[in-house]
Amino acid sequence: METNVYSRYFEAQANFSGVERRGAHVLLISDSEAGMISYRVAVSFFPHENALDFAISYDAYFEKEIFRAPGRRSKKRESAFLEALRPEIDAIAAGLGATVDWSHPLNEARLG
């Protein structure tokens, strides 16, 4: 079962498919199946043309698996992954010539 452990929108700077992206949706995703647990970080850059525009563009979605092992979800493990979320997302973004502005969130964090 896939669960969004963390989800939040931030201001960002990127350009994909010739479209300027001013927002980023940042996620920590847990997936458990048949006794295996995995965690992925993900970021989706979207246009965010005004304060109400949260239309996600799936042509600018990127993710990276950061953990896979036998077991179940763990609050202690998830806390450590949340601490590592920003550096992981920053590394993905840097490789794409993009940035996430962590000091300017666009909504409250959602924890699941």
Rosetta silent file (secondary structure, phi, psi, omega in degrees, C-alpha in Angstrom):
SEQUENCE: METNVYSRYFEAQANFSGVERRGAHVLLISDSEAGMISYRVAVSFFPHENALDFAISYDAYFEKEIFRAPGRRSKKRESAFLEALRPEIDAIAAGLGATVDWSHPLNEARLG
SCORE:     score description
SCORE:     0.000 S_00000001
   1 L     0.000  130.715 -179.102    0.000    0.000    0.000 S_00000001
   2 E   -91.692  134.997 -178.989    1.393    3.373   -1.008 S_00000001
   3 E  -134.786  134.551  171.561    1.230    6.248    1.504 S_00000001
   4 E   -81.446  103.544  179.865    2.302    9.867    1.243 S_00000001
   5 E   -69.373  -37.425 -178.404    4.284   10.199    4.482 S_00000001
   6 E  -145.766  139.632  177.355    4.954   13.893    3.754 S_00000001
   7 E  -148.985  130.786  177.405    3.579   16.297    1.178 S_00000001
   8 E  -159.877  147.494  178.019    4.117   20.038    0.808 S_00000001
   9 E  -101.961  141.179  179.673    4.214   22.682   -1.925 S_00000001
  10 E  -135.815  158.099  168.522    7.020   25.249   -2.186 S_00000001
  11 E   -66.381  150.713 -178.349    8.026   28.074   -4.481 S_00000001
  12 E  -154.745  169.402  174.197   10.582   26.888   -7.036 S_00000001
  13 E  -133.067  123.023  179.016   12.442   27.850  -10.180 S_00000001
  14 E  -164.773  166.106  175.449   12.669   25.466  -13.125 S_00000001
  15 E  -143.623  119.910  178.912   11.967   25.191  -16.827 S_00000001
  16 E  -135.092  138.267  179.352   10.696   21.995  -18.455 S_00000001
  17 L    54.557   32.859  178.675    9.235   21.494  -21.917 S_00000001
  18 L    74.321   13.011 -178.643    9.667   25.206  -22.545 S_00000001
  19 E  -116.995  127.178  177.006    7.383   26.108  -19.627 S_00000001
  20 E   -68.597  131.685  178.976    8.560   28.147  -16.634 S_00000001
  21 E  -113.895  126.634 -177.619    7.807   26.316  -13.347 S_00000001
  22 E  -115.170    3.822  179.525    7.418   28.404  -10.180 S_00000001
  23 E  -136.713  156.334  176.749    6.177   25.722   -7.798 S_00000001
  24 E  -138.223  133.594  173.111    7.299   22.323   -6.543 S_00000001
  25 E  -101.280  117.746 -175.181    5.307   19.561   -4.883 S_00000001
  26 E  -107.627  134.487 -175.648    7.675   17.663   -2.575 S_00000001
  27 E  -135.693  148.021  163.301    6.833   14.161   -1.301 S_00000001
  28 E  -118.181  119.824 -172.785    8.133   11.354    0.880 S_00000001
  29 E  -117.033  132.338  175.697    6.323    8.191   -0.207 S_00000001
  30 E  -108.575  141.283  177.091    6.171    4.850    1.595 S_00000001
  31 E  -137.732  122.076  178.458    5.172    1.633   -0.176 S_00000001
  32 E  -124.013  135.319 -179.845    4.689   -1.674    1.603 S_00000001
  33 E  -158.636  131.183  175.779    3.825   -4.957   -0.024 S_00000001
  34 L    52.517   43.556  176.690    4.380   -8.598    0.905 S_00000001
  35 L    79.290    4.715  177.411    6.561   -7.774    3.913 S_00000001
  36 E  -109.000  143.139  176.818    8.785   -5.318    2.018 S_00000001
  37 E  -123.478  138.744  174.791    8.917   -1.581    2.726 S_00000001
  38 E  -136.250  154.866  176.799   10.338    1.078    0.448 S_00000001
  39 E  -130.395  138.553  177.100   10.634    4.845    0.660 S_00000001
  40 E  -130.904  145.863  167.482   10.965    7.304   -2.207 S_00000001
  41 E  -101.065  146.223 -178.732   11.460   11.059   -2.351 S_00000001
  42 E  -145.789  151.637  175.211    9.708   12.827   -5.205 S_00000001
  43 E  -142.893  136.940  176.137    9.349   16.314   -6.617 S_00000001
  44 E  -125.658  121.373  179.765    7.014   17.626   -9.278 S_00000001
  45 E   -92.135  134.607 -176.402    7.614   21.082  -10.724 S_00000001
  46 E  -137.366  160.546 -172.354    4.504   22.976  -11.887 S_00000001
  47 L   -60.254  -42.042 -177.821    3.749   26.414  -13.393 S_00000001
  48 L    43.849   65.037 -176.031    2.063   28.032  -10.337 S_00000001
  49 L   -77.771  -17.778  174.826    0.998   31.078  -12.331 S_00000001
  50 L  -154.596  175.482 -173.764   -1.049   32.549   -9.461 S_00000001
  51 L   -62.050  -19.433 -179.510   -1.835   31.893   -5.793 S_00000001
  52 L  -101.493   -2.492 -175.858   -4.633   29.461   -6.703 S_00000001
  53 L   -88.413  102.959  175.771   -2.748   27.524   -9.393 S_00000001
  54 L  -121.983   27.024 -179.470   -1.695   24.119   -8.068 S_00000001
  55 L   -70.284  112.219 -176.947   -2.200   22.213  -11.326 S_00000001
  56 L   -76.198  134.697  176.719    0.495   19.544  -11.302 S_00000001
  57 L  -102.227  118.432 -175.751    2.387   18.923  -14.550 S_00000001
  58 H   -82.529   -0.876  175.663    3.383   15.305  -14.863 S_00000001
  59 H   -82.127   -5.269 -178.631    6.079   16.013  -17.451 S_00000001
  60 H  -128.981   47.024  179.612    8.274   17.381  -14.641 S_00000001
  61 E  -109.500  130.588 -177.703    7.958   14.606  -12.011 S_00000001
  62 E  -138.278  140.415  178.891   11.114   13.023  -10.611 S_00000001
  63 E  -143.473  162.206 -179.741   11.651   10.488   -7.854 S_00000001
  64 E  -145.401  129.690  175.616   14.400    8.486   -6.199 S_00000001
  65 E   -77.035  129.320 -178.399   14.167    5.381   -4.044 S_00000001
  66 E  -112.970   -9.101 -179.665   16.089    5.947   -0.806 S_00000001
  67 E  -161.473  140.550  172.716   15.295    2.737    1.107 S_00000001
  68 E  -154.091  126.216  179.885   14.075   -0.836    0.462 S_00000001
  69 E  -167.099  164.686  172.362   14.155   -3.708    2.952 S_00000001
  70 E   -65.137  144.247  176.700   11.977   -6.308    4.637 S_00000001
  71 L   141.294 -163.849 -178.908    9.806   -4.773    7.347 S_00000001
  72 L  -130.002  174.829  176.405    7.067   -2.276    8.095 S_00000001
  73 L   -61.694  145.670 -179.700    6.675    1.478    8.453 S_00000001
  74 L  -138.527  125.961  178.572    8.585    2.948   11.380 S_00000001
  75 H   -60.655  -37.891  179.826    8.118    6.429   12.878 S_00000001
  76 H   -64.911  -44.752  178.931   11.811    6.497   13.837 S_00000001
  77 H   -64.734  -44.203 -179.104   12.901    5.611   10.288 S_00000001
  78 H   -63.925  -35.006  176.540   10.452    8.098    8.765 S_00000001
  79 H   -62.032  -42.460  178.256   11.771   10.843   11.029 S_00000001
  80 H   -65.564  -39.460  179.300   15.287   10.189    9.714 S_00000001
  81 H   -68.032  -35.115  176.512   14.034   10.217    6.112 S_00000001
  82 H   -65.030  -35.744  176.160   12.255   13.536    6.703 S_00000001
  83 H   -64.911  -33.593 -177.580   15.563   14.984    7.935 S_00000001
  84 H   -90.233   -3.475 -174.782   17.228   13.803    4.712 S_00000001
  85 H   -59.726  -50.807 -176.856   14.377   14.960    2.450 S_00000001
  86 H   -59.916  -49.522  178.613   15.724   18.436    1.621 S_00000001
  87 H   -61.053  -36.464  179.080   19.231   17.322    0.643 S_00000001
  88 H   -65.746  -46.211  179.398   17.779   14.506   -1.498 S_00000001
  89 H   -66.425  -40.912  177.644   15.348   16.844   -3.281 S_00000001
  90 H   -59.658  -38.610  179.151   18.062   19.501   -3.676 S_00000001
  91 H   -66.897  -42.174  176.991   20.312   16.910   -5.357 S_00000001
  92 H   -61.629  -49.558 -177.513   17.537   15.889   -7.774 S_00000001
  93 H   -61.450  -43.838 -179.031   16.730   19.532   -8.544 S_00000001
  94 H   -59.962  -39.308  178.145   20.381   20.512   -9.025 S_00000001
  95 H   -66.058  -15.629 -179.332   20.806   17.749  -11.576 S_00000001
  96 H  -106.736   -0.682 -176.141   17.907   19.264  -13.515 S_00000001
  97 L    73.916   28.621 -177.854   18.993   22.898  -13.254 S_00000001
  98 L  -120.161  165.270  174.914   16.100   23.621  -10.881 S_00000001
  99 E  -139.865  149.264  172.787   15.775   24.892   -7.306 S_00000001
 100 E  -110.854  129.421  179.843   13.217   24.540   -4.518 S_00000001
 101 E   -92.750   89.831 -175.412   12.798   27.585   -2.252 S_00000001
 102 E   -62.586  -22.250 -178.524   12.399   25.900    1.137 S_00000001
 103 E   -82.839   -2.763 -179.853   11.898   29.246    2.882 S_00000001
 104 E  -129.910   75.467  176.019    8.684   29.917    0.928 S_00000001
 105 E   -69.893  150.399  179.694    6.144   27.114    1.407 S_00000001
 106 L  -101.374   -7.129  177.488    2.853   27.472   -0.452 S_00000001
 107 L  -159.115  179.290  175.274    0.781   25.425    2.015 S_00000001
 108 L   -80.146  150.791  177.618    0.958   23.569    5.314 S_00000001
 109 L   -68.369  143.363  174.569    2.762   20.240    5.417 S_00000001
 110 E  -113.433  124.990  178.922    0.606   17.133    5.242 S_00000001
 111 E  -111.349  135.388 -176.592    1.789   14.109    7.176 S_00000001
 112 L  -129.041    0.000    0.000    0.259   10.702    6.526 S_00000001
